[in-house]
Amino acid sequence: MGYSGSLYDFPEDNLTIVVLTNTEDQNAYAITRALGRAILGLPPLPAPKREAEPALADRPTSADERKQLAGTFVLKLGQVGANLHDSFAQYRRTYRVFDENGRLMIQPLGEGPEHLLKQDDGSFAMRSSPASHISFVVQNGHAVTMKLDSTGFPLVGERVGDGDPTTFHGQLK
């Protein structure tokens, strides 16, 4: 999903560094800066201070709640921020939410499933992305909307069907 690129030019050192990435979670700017410092014999910059990962709860979900939240959802970018290219307005991601042996699970299309962890405030989180929060709007006994709030990339979308594999994989068409 996405790409990034960076170009550093050091004319007095006869050095140009270009880094292009086409992989999520890669930072071409940081890679280019680190390469430049290493090639020019400069000490590495101090590592940025990391914020502590939020402690995640894992509250129980009832069978009724798991049944209400199950479904296939197609999410899109809620708002294209100034830091993103306009083409991100076309971004779509399909998620399957389902009950697996008494555990509420989430699965992005093309990836493996992961346990949804119910938080104290009623939202959900994933260990793979602890800063992200997932919430649902429930009407008439089932979730009609799902929102995945991750820093700088909020996704929101409608339920398009059941959480069964046939409906889920049918979204590939």
N, C-alpha and C positions, 0 to 999 in steps of 0.2 A: 504494500500500500504506500504509494508515494515515492518520492525520490528527493535527494538533496545534492547539491554541488557546491564546491568552493574552489577558488583560484587565488593563490598567493604568488606575487611576483617580487623578486628581490633582484633588481637589475644590477646593482653594484656587486652582487655575489654571483651573477650569471646563473640564477636559479629561478625556475618557475615550477610551482607545484599545483597540480590539478587533481582533485578528488571528486569522483562521481559515485553516488550510491543509489541503489535501487532496492534497498532492504529496509524494512521497518526498524525503527529504533537505532539507526545509524546516523551519526552526526558528522557530515562532511567537514564542517567548520572545525570541529575539535580534532578530527583526524589530520586535516591539513596543518593546523597549528602545531600539533605534536610532531609531525614529520619535519616541518620547517625548523623547529627548535632542535630536533635531533641532528639533522643534516648540518645545521649551522653551529653545532656544538654548544648550544645554550641549555641551561638547566631546565628540566621540565617545570611547568607551572604547578603550584600546589593543587592538590585534588580539591574540587569544590566540596563544601560541607554538605553532607546529605542529611535531609530531614529524616527523623525517625519514622520507620514504617508504622502506620496505624495498627494498633492491636485489633484483631478481628474477632468478633464473637461468632458463635455457631449455635444460635438458638434453634430449638426444634421447630419443624414445620409440620402441621397436622396433615393428615391424608386429604381433608377437604381443601386446605390451602394449596397443597401440591396439585390437586385436580383443577382448582381455579386458575392457577398460574400457568399450567401447561399449555403450550401452543407453539406455532411457528410464527416468527415475527420478522418482518423486513424493516430494517432500520436505515435511516439516512442521516446525514449531518444536519443537526438542528439549526446551526447557524455557521456560515463560512466566515471564520475570523479573518482579520486583516493579515495575519501571518500565513494564510493558506491561499493557494491559487484558486481562481474561480472554478476550475474543473472539478474541485472537490464537491461542488454542489450536486454532481452526478453520482457521488459515492453511495453505494448500497451494500449492506451486509445482512445476511440471513442468519438468524439464531433459532435454535430449537431449545425449548424449555420443557423438561419432562421429569417424571417420577421414575427413579430407578431404585428398586428395592427399598423404598421408604426414604430416599434422599432426593432432594430437588437438584436437578442437574441442568447445565446450560452447555450448548454446543454450537460454536460458529460453524457455518457450512465449510467443509473442507478441513476441519480440525477435529481433534478429539474432545470428548465431553469433560466437564469439570463441575465439581460440587459447588452449588450456590450456598453461601454462608449467610444465614439470616442475622442481621444486626439488631442491636437494641432498639433502634428507631423504626424498625419494620422494613428498612431497605435491605438489599442483599449486596454481597461482595464476593470476590474471587481471590484465592491465594495468589494466582498468577498476576493479578493487578490490584493490589490491596487499596490503592487510592481511588479506584473506580467504585461507583455506587450504582446499583441497578434498582429501579423501582417499577411498579406496575400500576395501572389504573384498572380496577375490576368493576365491571357492570354486568348485571344479570347473570351472576355466577361464574363468569370467566374473565380473564385479563383481556382487555381490548387494546391496550397500549403498553409498550415497554420503553423505558428510558435507561440508557447506559451513559452515565455521566463520568467521563474521564477528562482529566485536565487538558483543556484546549481542544477537545474533540468530542463534544456531546452528541450522542446518537439517539434518535427517537423514531419510533415507528409503530405501525399497526400490526395486529394479529391477522395473519392471512389464512390460518387454518389450524388444524390439530397439531399436536407435537409428535405425531407418529412419523417414522422414517419415510414413508411414502410421500406425505405432504411436504416434509422437509426437503428431501432430495428432488422433489418435483420443481423446486425453485431454481434448479440448474437450467431449466429450459429457457 
